[in-house]
Amino acid sequence: MNVKSGNVEQFKSYSQFKNLQEFNAHIKMWLAVHKNKLTKGELVGLKRLIRFAAKVPGVCNAKIGTVLKAIHEEYGGNGISRSTFKRMIAKATSLGILTVYETERKNGSQSSNLYIFNCFPTSEPPKMKKMNHLNKTSHLSKTNKKDNKKRKEDELDHTYTSDRVPHAFMQVVKCFFPEMKRIEEFWRMAIIAAYSHNRESEEKMITTLAIHSFKQLIRKMKSAIEIKNPIAYFYGILHKKLEELYFEELFELGFSTEKEQISYVHFKRS
């Protein structure tokens, strides 16, 4: 899809965010999940692009040269290469973080790209978009190897769970989802919920709420209610519990009425 080039203000309709605060919250969630998939240089490029997308939340049409120059100046001449930046764009696009449109001038010649940051999918666990291969046959062996690796991972039990997952949480989840991969997926969604509420440093509290949320999920699953996506349902429960906790804290601060609480929240975010 080609669009006409112009000032970034004319691309406001492409923004998926209500304001800068919401944009930043979604970026935190994206990075919580995919940060380790980017090299140090690629991460530098992505973060600078994010800053260029602040004027119109989530939208940027800066030229690559402009972005690279800003990075070069910020790091005292130790910037990143154009190839590193382009590689970052390809990765971010394949992960679903970005959507890129080519823009053209009035005379039809190509101009700078339009970078659109996407909302983090909070209704279901994030999925990595697969890149299309020009020659699918030549990649069959790689695909088979990946499938075999995935099967092996699915066969691993809870004893292989990463140390990053709190032991107490793992002990509860393993009773219903004994696979290592599933346990880690549940905890990953707990971390995402924590980031969305700026609670990522409070692991003990998050662990406690995550366990309670998981037990509520199991209660629902044992009832007559059919849950097609347990991990997404778990995220929804934990997200609601974190919201309730936030408003309880506001009440303790003296904001007793709902109107006062909402006004304070708006004040803090402005």
C-alpha positions as CSV (number, residue, x, y, z in Angstrom):
1,M,0.0,0.0,0.0
2,N,1.4,3.4,-1.0
3,V,0.3,6.7,0.6
4,K,1.1,10.3,-0.2
5,S,4.0,11.7,1.8
6,G,3.5,14.8,4.0
7,N,3.8,16.1,7.5
8,V,3.3,13.5,10.2
9,E,0.2,15.4,11.5
10,Q,-1.7,14.4,8.4
11,F,-1.3,10.7,9.5
12,K,-3.2,11.1,12.8
13,S,-5.9,8.7,11.5
14,Y,-3.3,5.9,11.4
15,S,-2.6,6.1,15.2
16,Q,-4.0,3.2,17.2
17,F,-3.6,5.0,20.5
18,K,-5.7,7.5,22.5
19,N,-2.7,9.3,23.8
20,L,1.1,9.1,24.5
21,Q,0.5,7.3,27.8
22,E,-1.4,4.5,26.2
23,F,1.2,4.2,23.4
24,N,4.0,4.0,26.0
25,A,2.1,1.3,28.0
26,H,1.8,-0.9,24.8
27,I,5.4,-0.4,24.0
28,K,6.4,-1.7,27.4
29,M,4.3,-4.8,26.8
30,W,5.9,-5.4,23.4
31,L,9.4,-5.0,24.8
32,A,8.6,-7.3,27.8
33,V,7.8,-10.1,25.3
34,H,10.2,-9.5,22.4
35,K,13.1,-7.4,23.7
36,N,15.4,-10.5,23.8
37,K,14.8,-11.1,20.1
38,L,16.6,-7.9,19.1
39,T,20.3,-7.2,19.2
40,K,21.7,-4.3,21.2
41,G,22.0,-2.2,18.0
42,E,18.5,-3.1,16.8
43,L,17.1,-2.2,20.2
44,V,18.8,1.2,20.0
45,G,17.2,1.8,16.6
46,L,13.7,0.7,17.8
47,K,13.8,2.9,20.9
48,R,14.8,6.0,18.8
49,L,12.0,5.2,16.3
50,I,9.6,5.1,19.3
51,R,10.7,8.5,20.3
52,F,10.1,9.9,16.8
53,A,6.6,8.4,17.1
54,A,5.7,10.5,20.1
55,K,4.3,13.6,18.4
56,V,1.5,11.6,16.9
57,P,1.4,8.6,19.3
58,G,2.5,5.5,17.4
59,V,3.1,7.1,14.0
60,C,6.4,8.2,12.4
61,N,7.4,9.1,8.9
62,A,11.0,10.2,9.6
63,K,13.6,9.4,7.0
64,I,16.1,6.6,8.0
65,G,18.9,9.1,7.6
66,T,17.3,11.4,10.1
67,V,16.8,8.6,12.7
68,L,20.4,7.4,12.2
69,K,21.7,10.9,12.6
70,A,19.9,11.4,15.9
71,I,21.3,8.1,17.2
72,H,24.8,9.0,16.0
73,E,24.6,12.3,17.9
74,E,23.1,10.8,21.0
75,Y,25.9,8.2,21.3
76,G,28.8,10.5,20.5
77,G,29.5,9.2,17.0
78,N,28.9,5.5,17.9
79,G,25.6,5.1,16.1
80,I,24.2,2.1,14.2
81,S,24.4,1.2,10.5
82,R,21.6,1.6,8.0
83,S,21.6,-2.2,7.5
84,T,21.1,-2.7,11.3
85,F,18.1,-0.3,11.3
86,K,16.6,-2.1,8.3
87,R,17.1,-5.4,10.0
88,M,15.3,-4.1,13.1
89,I,12.4,-2.9,11.0
90,A,12.1,-6.3,9.4
91,K,12.1,-8.0,12.8
92,A,9.7,-5.6,14.4
93,T,7.3,-6.0,11.4
94,S,7.5,-9.8,11.6
95,L,6.8,-9.7,15.3
96,G,3.7,-7.6,14.8
97,I,5.1,-4.5,16.5
98,L,5.2,-2.4,13.4
99,T,3.3,-2.0,10.1
100,V,5.2,-0.2,7.4
101,Y,3.8,1.7,4.4
102,E,5.7,3.2,1.5
103,T,4.9,6.8,0.8
104,E,5.3,8.6,-2.5
105,R,5.6,12.3,-3.5
106,K,3.2,14.0,-5.8
107,N,5.3,13.2,-8.8
108,G,5.1,9.5,-8.0
109,S,8.7,9.1,-6.7
110,Q,9.2,7.1,-3.4
111,S,9.6,9.1,-0.2
112,S,10.2,8.0,3.4
113,N,8.4,5.1,4.9
114,L,5.4,5.5,7.2
115,Y,5.9,3.5,10.4
116,I,2.8,2.5,12.4
117,F,3.1,1.0,15.8
118,N,0.5,-1.6,16.6
119,C,-1.5,-2.1,19.8
120,F,-0.3,-5.0,21.9
121,P,-2.9,-7.8,21.6
122,T,-4.1,-8.1,25.2
123,S,-7.2,-10.2,24.3
124,E,-5.0,-13.2,23.5
125,P,-1.4,-14.2,23.8
126,P,0.8,-12.4,21.3
127,K,1.7,-14.4,18.2
128,M,4.7,-14.0,16.0
129,K,3.7,-13.4,12.4
130,K,5.5,-15.7,10.0
131,M,7.4,-14.2,7.2
132,N,6.7,-15.4,3.7
133,H,9.5,-17.2,2.0
134,L,10.2,-16.8,-1.7
135,N,11.3,-20.4,-2.1
136,K,9.3,-22.6,0.3
137,T,10.8,-25.8,-0.9
138,S,14.3,-24.8,0.1
139,H,13.0,-24.2,3.7
140,L,11.3,-27.5,4.2
141,S,14.2,-29.0,6.1
142,K,14.4,-25.9,8.4
143,T,10.7,-26.2,9.0
144,N,10.9,-29.8,9.9
145,K,13.7,-29.1,12.3
146,K,11.7,-26.4,13.9
147,D,8.6,-28.7,14.2
148,N,10.8,-31.4,15.8
149,K,12.2,-28.8,18.2
150,K,8.7,-27.6,19.1
151,R,7.5,-31.2,19.7
152,K,10.5,-31.8,22.0
153,E,9.7,-28.6,24.0
154,D,6.1,-29.6,24.3
155,E,7.2,-32.9,25.8
156,L,9.3,-31.3,28.6
157,D,7.6,-31.4,32.0
158,H,7.6,-28.8,34.8
159,T,11.0,-29.8,36.1
160,Y,12.5,-28.0,33.0
161,T,10.8,-24.7,33.8
162,S,13.0,-21.6,33.7
163,D,14.3,-20.2,37.0
164,R,12.6,-16.9,36.0
165,V,9.3,-18.4,36.9
166,P,8.6,-18.2,40.7
167,H,8.6,-21.6,42.3
168,A,5.3,-21.0,44.1
169,F,3.6,-20.1,40.8
170,M,5.0,-23.1,39.0
171,Q,3.9,-25.5,41.8
172,V,0.3,-24.4,41.4
173,V,0.2,-24.3,37.6
174,K,1.9,-27.7,37.1
175,C,-1.0,-29.5,38.7
176,F,-3.2,-28.6,35.8
177,F,-0.7,-27.8,33.0
178,P,2.4,-29.9,33.7
179,E,4.2,-28.9,30.5
180,M,7.2,-26.6,30.9
181,K,6.1,-24.5,27.9
182,R,2.6,-23.9,29.2
183,I,3.8,-22.9,32.7
184,E,6.2,-20.4,31.2
185,E,3.5,-19.0,28.9
186,F,1.2,-18.3,31.9
187,W,4.0,-16.5,33.7
188,R,4.9,-14.5,30.6
189,M,1.3,-13.2,30.5
190,A,1.6,-12.3,34.3
191,I,4.7,-10.2,33.5
192,I,2.9,-8.5,30.6
193,A,0.1,-7.6,33.0
194,A,2.6,-6.3,35.5
195,Y,4.2,-4.1,32.9
196,S,0.9,-2.7,31.8
197,H,0.3,-1.5,35.3
198,N,3.9,-0.4,36.1
199,R,4.2,-3.2,38.7
200,E,7.1,-5.2,37.1
201,S,9.4,-4.6,40.0
202,E,6.9,-6.0,42.6
203,E,7.5,-9.7,41.8
204,K,6.2,-11.0,45.2
205,M,2.9,-9.2,44.8
206,I,2.5,-10.2,41.2
207,T,3.2,-13.8,42.1
208,T,0.5,-13.8,44.8
209,L,-2.1,-12.2,42.4
210,A,-1.1,-14.5,39.6
211,I,-1.7,-17.5,41.7
212,H,-5.1,-16.2,42.8
213,S,-5.9,-15.4,39.2
214,F,-4.9,-18.9,38.0
215,K,-7.1,-20.5,40.7
216,Q,-10.0,-18.4,39.5
217,L,-9.3,-19.6,35.9
218,I,-9.3,-23.3,37.1
219,R,-12.6,-22.7,39.0
220,K,-14.2,-21.4,35.7
221,M,-12.7,-24.3,33.7
222,K,-14.2,-26.8,36.2
223,S,-17.6,-25.2,35.9
224,A,-19.9,-25.4,32.9
225,I,-18.2,-22.4,31.2
226,E,-16.2,-23.3,28.1
227,I,-12.9,-21.4,27.9
228,K,-11.3,-21.6,24.5
229,N,-8.1,-19.7,25.4
230,P,-7.1,-20.3,29.1
231,I,-4.0,-18.1,28.9
232,A,-5.9,-15.1,27.6
233,Y,-8.7,-15.6,30.2
234,F,-6.0,-15.8,32.9
235,Y,-4.5,-12.5,31.7
236,G,-8.0,-10.9,31.8
237,I,-8.5,-12.0,35.5
238,L,-5.1,-10.7,36.6
239,H,-5.5,-7.5,34.7
240,K,-8.8,-6.8,36.5
241,K,-7.2,-7.7,39.9
242,L,-4.4,-5.2,39.3
243,E,-6.9,-2.5,38.5
244,E,-8.8,-3.3,41.7
245,L,-5.6,-3.1,43.7
246,Y,-4.8,0.3,42.1
247,F,-8.1,1.8,43.1
248,E,-7.9,0.3,46.6
249,E,-4.6,2.1,47.0
250,L,-6.2,5.4,45.8
251,F,-8.9,4.8,48.5
252,E,-6.2,4.5,51.1
253,L,-4.7,7.8,49.9
254,G,-8.0,9.5,50.7
255,F,-9.7,9.5,47.3
256,S,-12.9,7.9,48.5
257,T,-15.3,8.6,45.7
258,E,-15.1,7.2,42.2
259,K,-15.1,10.7,40.8
260,E,-12.1,11.7,42.9
261,Q,-10.2,8.5,41.9
262,I,-10.8,9.1,38.2
263,S,-9.8,12.7,38.5
264,Y,-6.5,11.7,40.3
265,V,-5.8,9.0,37.6
266,H,-6.2,11.6,34.8
267,F,-4.0,14.0,36.7
268,K,-1.2,11.4,37.2
269,R,-1.3,10.5,33.5
270,S,-1.4,14.1,32.1
